[in-house]
Amino acid sequence: MDLALQPASQSMQMHEDPLQPLRAMADRVGKEVEEFAERLDHWYTQSSDNEKTKHKATLKAVGKFRDIAESNVRELKKQKSAVGEGELDQSTKNRIASLLDDVNTGNRSVSLSAESRRDSLTHPTSSAQAELRDWQAELATWELVRVVFDHYHPEPGTDREATKEAHLATIGGTDRRSPKNEVWERFILADDRAREKKIILKWLQQTAKRSERNVDSIMNQLAKNAGKDVDTWTSGWLETKATIKQVKLKYGVEGPLDPTLPVSSRSEPKMLVSRLDPDAQTREQLALEKPDVYYEHALWMACYEMLRRGDPLSEINDWFKARNQGYRAICIGASGEPRPEGAPNMGPPDLGYLFRRTTYLAAQSTSYPYEAAAYGMVSENFQKIQAISHSWDDHLYAYYNALLLSRFDNFLLTEPKGQPRAQKHPQLNFPGVMEHINNDWEKATQKVVELLKQDGRTSQEAKTPIKLIQSALLTGTLDELVNKVGIAIADAVQTKSSLSTFIVDPDYSDDAVREAGPDGIFSCRGKRSVVVPEYYQRFLYEPHALRILVHIFIILGNPRDPLSKQQQSTLFARGNVIAAYVEFLRLAQRMSPIPLYAAHIERWRASMTLARILPEIVDPDDQRRYVGLMKGYGVDVETTISRNFHHVLNQTGLVVGLKQEVAKPISKFELLDKPRKGLAASTWPNGQHLKDQIVATGIQREDDAVIDCLLWYAHLANKDEEKISSQVGQALAVFLRAGHVAAADKLVTQISDGNISVDLDNHLPHFVRLIMLFDQWRTEEKKFIQYYPYKSGTNDAKQTDIFRNRGEDLRINTKAGGPILRDILEGITSTISVILEPIDDPSHTELWDIYKIYIPEIILAYLAVLQVAFLFSKREHAIEAMDLTVAVARKEWLSKTFQETKRMRELVDRLADVSRSMVEVGEKSKVKVTKEGKTAHIWNLNRQG
């Protein structure tokens, strides 16, 4: 039975379910599902006119998706603030704590463990914190989508190259005397890859600004951990200065100390510097007092964070000046003249080329990791940045920053031709980021993303769904990602479940898929033609990431691209991703958006997927609206309803196999009760009357589900009547073969009431009508014929004279339904007449087995009814009984039903018993002749003449 037709707990016990993560998350789904569907619906309706309107609609949709994410971030931050949680995330607090540990142990490197680096990823402090982190990541992703779309997808009809050339012709920057701003602008405009690096760096800066790592919070946390007042961090090395002052007093020195005089730390056994100038530590190779070391770490950490966020250099300069540390701003080039946004130091005469060489070397020899990272930010020393980086974003920033600076320096070395602005210095020639990626500038992004997957510091985060999405956006491999996720979903389903499913095996042939039946496709084929790592299955564990991927793919890709046969597996895999999200919506009971998403997968699978949804929509008004939705999104509604019928028929267990053969067919449907004794033995042939309860009360849930599927056709204005007739006939045949007559009666009633408009070309509805009439007959018969123990001397009815010696008294209740019985009998007789005159020989049709199940029992039951009617109503009914003998003899198909079911002897015995009853009763009244000239007088053996 399908999961939609049984309790969830039962289905979970029956099968190991690879979609369980989606089921678990579905219980906690929020309003964002409807919000995203609403925006996607707007995109769908607005993007169908032409490419220009689609481009505009896509930009609008991305903006709306971003707004939804931003709204959730804002709300969650407000909630977090209301409960008094701190501003810094746990990862940043850990980094600050590690600085203090390093100072206490005398270690000048930043000892961030793997757990510390990934703390924010794997150890959320609370579910609210985890939710906030998810929405922040989603906000960043939608902003990246906008950045990438703007960069790679200009408005249709735009000649990007012509526009670029025209702009280059006007901006200058072509000779050595050109203003710096023009040189930078020309470099960025002329080099598409460099421009890409610049805009991605800006995106990374904005993402960092939204994080819980603002500089003021960091400084406050640093001071708190150090036990210092932030206000005292404006006077330099106060503790070391106090120690030097004590040494001066001890030796009576007025001016600077002689470097040969020892300055011992007051808190630990180490020697301190004798001077307080910035180069003292490097020059003397001596230490500072512990609080001052922590102070150094803190200042450089704050400096790095400001650079990482892309804060204007003028603000960084002011920040240092406010702490009497202006020289540090000079060291990182933050104190010069204003420069264009995103531009590096461009001091004369070589636009910062030599500055970047010297700061690169400074980063190599500095005492503090964050100082080295700050120098690395303004040079190409990406490895120093990575040494303190704690996230995939930080490592990506280190690479992109170095790539952009390296590309600019190469531009300075080659432009203008013949008179380059910079010259190489042999002493300052060192390996940079380009050597790290094998000097492949065109594929730099792909190489960087791959390095982040391989690097032990970033590998785990790089393989999370959200980073896989961002990586695909950066590298332009969204289709490839969707393909891999689709394969991974198929792997998860096929290796962990034995359920048939809407997920398609990518290695299936198109023909095999279409022949796989209504329940979906399942096949465990062993080794795949394309093998993907298991971490792609994590999208099943993170439905929010699955939602993001699906929406990006729909608006940026083309899920229904008509691919060639060789690419069929790709189309199947892509469809798996959207189909998995559809399943998530179904589990979350968000039915309305489903047709919108199904419309973006293969048309046959859209119908197959939606077919699994329809059983859960039971209200007729909801069904009518759903049909309208499916039509509006271009879904083949009639095919969907048809697939729904076959799917439900299979899942109920009524049928099995691709041919949908009845799972538990009956050999005969019993209408007659066990033989009675006493007076009753002569009332009916062989003493058998109709069963007291022929048709079970109530209808099984599975049968109702099948009928409900067919009721969907009532909502279609134009439909294939032949197909509907075929399916209604199939359902009726299944019910009858399974002996579910109550369900068959309900289906026939729906047809007669007009709820299902269909004209069946077989006699099966008459079978059902007959059985229900027999049921009514037995109900009235029990009221009409009553039995009592025999008492002598009673005034017996003349009809019972022949039974008096049987020890049982029969009485006729003349007030109980005589006319009703006559009406029922007329219905039975007329229906029998129709059944006995089929258009085609039933033995040559696929319904022959149903005839064998029901016809013998119907004929025998009819004889039982006729004998009662003969005894207590009209003797002419005996003629009808004898006519059956003629019909059996003349109609080969009718006799075959008895022969093939081995019931011919039973028929002969019944007919003989009916004849015997007629003889015993005799004919005591005036002989009546029927219209056909027949009379019951011929059966009176005592007649004369």
Secondary structure by P-SEA (a helix, b strand, c coil): cccccccaaaaaaaccccaaaaaaacccccaaaaaaaaaaaaaaaaacccaaaaaaaaaaaaaaaaaaaaaaaaaaaaaaaaaccccccaaaaaaaaaaaaaaaacccccccccccccccccccccaaaaaaaaaaaaaaaaaaaaaaaaacccccccaaaaaaaaaaaccccccccccaaaaaaaaaaacaaaaaaaaaaaaaaaaaaaccccaaaaaaaaaaaaccccccccccaaaaaaaaaaaaaaacccccccccbbbbbccccccccccccccccccccccccaaaaaaaaaaaaaaaaaaaacccaaaaaaaaaaacaaaaaaaacccccccccccccccccccaaaaaaaaaaaaaccccaaaaaaaaaaccaaaaaaaccccaaaaaaaaaaaaaaaaaaaaaaccccccccbbbbcccccccccccccccccaaaaaaaaaaaaccccccccccaaaaaaaaaaacaaaaaaaaaaaaaaaaaaaccccccccccccccaaaaaaccccbbbbbccccccccccccccccccaaaaaaaaaaaaacccccccccccaaaaaaaaaaaaaaaaaaaaaaccccaaaaaaaaccaaaaaaaaaacccccccaaaaaaaaaaaaaaccaaaaaaaaaaaaaaaaaccccccccccccccccccccccccccccccccccccccccccccccccaaaaaaaaaaacccccccccaaaaaaaaaaaaaaaaaacaaaaaaaaaaaaaacccccccccaaaaaaaaaaaaaaaaaaaaaacccccccccccccccccccccccbbbbbcccccaaaaaaaaaaaaaaaaaaaccccccccccaaaaaaacaaaaaaaaaaaaaaaaaccccaaaaaaaaaaaaaaccaaaaaaaaaacaaaaaaaaaaaaaaaaaaacccccccccccccccccccccccc
